[in-house]
Amino acid sequence: MNTYPAPLARVIQELSKLPGIGEKTAARLAFHMLKAKKEDVFSLAESIGKLRREIGLCRNCFGFSEVNPLNGETALCGICANMEREQDKICVVEDPADLIAVEKSQEFKGHYHVLHGTISPLDGIGPDALRIKELLERLKAGAVREVIVATNPTMDGEATALYLSKVIKPLGIAVTRIARGLPMGGDLEYTDVVTLGKALEGRREI
């Protein structure tokens, strides 16, 4: 016999699917929602429901951006649309969360490009599975003079950085790697802003 009423059990089951959320934590969150004001819970549910409908990928950098409700197209993100940022630098990251982490460091004033993964031969992920083709198309426009590779300091992150250096340098563009201020095996998303800022300051050519 199920301990929880069916509606409560469904919420706990769905919350348990989130990363880092076990059944006990999911149950605590569900109980909190039952005690909270109804309008707060309805507002949360509405926000979650809109998340996938109203957030898409920027057509330029492939970071997160808002979807235009009138035509369903994703608009340029705020960073790509900001012409006051440095146009000659692009910071390449693995995921949109990494873009946000670098931006919070407030050390980088250029533009970004999100690969949506790394080259991982063991997992069957090659360059064609990433947004590398789109990056090269941006670089061939001729405005960029430096590409900062900010992939995570893992085996796959390093392999991706070396591949990017190989394909970008023939274009006459400098390729730098963020400094080793980040621990091996770490993720940009969980790095403190000071460490990340110093790593950007100390970037080096690959």
Secondary structure in CASP SS format (residue, H / E / C, confidence):
PFRMAT SS
TARGET T0000
AUTHOR 0000-0000-0000
METHOD secondary structure of the structure
MODEL  1
M C 1.00
N C 1.00
T C 1.00
Y C 1.00
P C 1.00
A H 1.00
P H 1.00
L H 1.00
A H 1.00
R H 1.00
V H 1.00
I H 1.00
Q H 1.00
E H 1.00
L H 1.00
S C 1.00
K C 1.00
L C 1.00
P C 1.00
G C 1.00
I C 1.00
G C 1.00
E H 1.00
K H 1.00
T H 1.00
A H 1.00
A H 1.00
R H 1.00
L H 1.00
A H 1.00
F H 1.00
H H 1.00
M H 1.00
L H 1.00
K H 1.00
A C 1.00
K C 1.00
K H 1.00
E H 1.00
D H 1.00
V H 1.00
F H 1.00
S H 1.00
L H 1.00
A H 1.00
E H 1.00
S H 1.00
I H 1.00
G H 1.00
K H 1.00
L H 1.00
R H 1.00
R H 1.00
E H 1.00
I E 1.00
G E 1.00
L E 1.00
C C 1.00
R C 1.00
N C 1.00
C C 1.00
F C 1.00
G C 1.00
F E 1.00
S E 1.00
E E 1.00
V E 1.00
N C 1.00
P C 1.00
L C 1.00
N C 1.00
G C 1.00
E C 1.00
T E 1.00
A C 1.00
L C 1.00
C C 1.00
G H 1.00
I H 1.00
C H 1.00
A H 1.00
N C 1.00
M C 1.00
E C 1.00
R C 1.00
E C 1.00
Q C 1.00
D C 1.00
K E 1.00
I E 1.00
C E 1.00
V E 1.00
V E 1.00
E C 1.00
D C 1.00
P H 1.00
A H 1.00
D H 1.00
L H 1.00
I H 1.00
A H 1.00
V H 1.00
E H 1.00
K H 1.00
S C 1.00
Q C 1.00
E C 1.00
F C 1.00
K C 1.00
G C 1.00
H E 1.00
Y E 1.00
H E 1.00
V E 1.00
L C 1.00
H C 1.00
G C 1.00
T C 1.00
I C 1.00
S E 1.00
P H 1.00
L H 1.00
D H 1.00
G C 1.00
I E 1.00
G C 1.00
P H 1.00
D H 1.00
A H 1.00
L C 1.00
R C 1.00
I H 1.00
K H 1.00
E H 1.00
L H 1.00
L H 1.00
E H 1.00
R H 1.00
L H 1.00
K C 1.00
A C 1.00
G C 1.00
A C 1.00
V C 1.00
R C 1.00
E E 1.00
V E 1.00
I E 1.00
V E 1.00
A C 1.00
T C 1.00
N C 1.00
P C 1.00
T C 1.00
M H 1.00
D H 1.00
G H 1.00
E H 1.00
A H 1.00
T H 1.00
A H 1.00
L H 1.00
Y H 1.00
L H 1.00
S H 1.00
K H 1.00
V H 1.00
I H 1.00
K H 1.00
P H 1.00
L H 1.00
G C 1.00
I C 1.00
A E 1.00
V E 1.00
T E 1.00
R E 1.00
I C 1.00
A C 1.00
R C 1.00
G C 1.00
L C 1.00
P C 1.00
M C 1.00
G C 1.00
G C 1.00
D C 1.00
L H 1.00
E H 1.00
Y H 1.00
T C 1.00
D C 1.00
V H 1.00
V H 1.00
T H 1.00
L H 1.00
G H 1.00
K H 1.00
A H 1.00
L H 1.00
E H 1.00
G C 1.00
R C 1.00
R E 1.00
E E 1.00
I C 1.00
END
